[in-house]
Amino acid sequence: MEKHEATTIEIEESSKERKGKAPLLAAAAAVDHARAGNRRGIAIFDLILRVSAATAALAATIIMGTTEQTLPFFTQFFQFQASYDDLPSFTFFVIAMSIATGYLVLSVPFSIVCIARPLLTAPKLLLIICDTLTVTLTTSAAASSAAIVYLAHNGNSDANWLAICQQFDSFCSRTSGAVVASFVAVALIIFMVVLSALGLRKH
Amino acid sequence: MEKHEATTIEIEESSKERKGKAPLLAAAAAVDHARAGNRRGIAIFDLILRVSAATAALAATIIMGTTEQTLPFFTQFFQFQASYDDLPSFTFFVIAMSIATGYLVLSVPFSIVCIARPLLTAPKLLLIICDTLTVTLTTSAAASSAAIVYLAHNGNSDANWLAICQQFDSFCSRTSGAVVASFVAVALIIFMVVLSALGLRKH
């Protein structure tokens, strides 16, 4: 009689335990599911931004890299010609923006991994660190070229540097376009970094 | 008799539960403690970097802001004088670097909060977003001034811009120093952002 009683109670106990644990596990799974969904949304938005930034960077590289203007008049000795590689800042711009384009294209698979496995932290951490370095590279290229474009447009009377945009109008408008495209790329990459930081935090 | 048996078993059950849970709770507390210590270390390193970056940015601002050179000879009409506000890029440099210095100094209390409460996420998230924006501001100032300093040193024969550093040697060396200091600040802030990203991840 004593033994039987004990057995009954044990069975009741374990069934109670099962009842108590089941909703807990279900709740944990639901929280995990919601967190995964949240992070997946951020990762999809990150992918869209990444592709847009790559497009903007590619456009900036192409516009600057193909800029060349030959003036229709020439002297006895040489013909007036302006190309992006006459100015070191523009050469740096083309190199830096092509590196940034390459990085952004190569990072797309990592961004897709973040969509497929939204709770993994390692690829996100890799992306946020590389993105920060790309922000710096892109910003420095954009800013140094902007300084030179400004000088080409306005000149500087104190340093006795003349504005060259009166002659090379097409050259100036193309380089200005490239600088604008690069600033668009910078804004998109900054937004990407901020979004990655939001996706990395623990909920 | 029946009731007494049940009571004994219940008491045994609950004491067993307590024994089972106690090590678990202790382990959780130990993990939390280790995580807090880890994050506190990162936060202290962040504070050191922040103060160093603020110092570098302040140095860059002061060096550039006090740069002025008057040449010892003058013509009938005017005296040759170079100051940082003759060149728009240098003016932008002074404004941007003073904003960055102000932000870095004002963000020190938030960094201290991160040391005191290492498991809080909100101040870290705020810092990483503002730091990213400051990286961009500082980099653009440094890069545009570097482009102009390069031009002042080397000139550009294609655009017919002469090097002005033969005359304004002290002006050129001071502005170069300011640009170097600003790049040091940029490197420190990038390191800060990467460190914040590491501190933000879930372990």
Interface residues (C-beta under 8 A of the other chain):
Chain A: E2 E5 A6 I9 E10 E13 A82 D86 L87 P88 S89 T121 K124 L125 I128 I129 T132 L133 V135 T136 T139 S140 A141 A142 A143 S144 S145 A146 A147 I148 Y150 L151 A152 N154 N156 D158 A159 N160 W161 L162 I164 V186 I190 V193 V194 S196 A197 L198 L200 R201 K202
Chain B: E2 E5 A6 I9 E10 E13 A82 D86 L87 P88 S89 T121 K124 L125 I128 I129 T132 L133 V135 T136 T139 S140 A141 A142 A143 S144 S145 A146 A147 I148 Y150 L151 A152 N154 N156 D158 A159 N160 W161 L162 I164 V186 I190 V193 V194 S196 A197 L198 L200 R201 K202
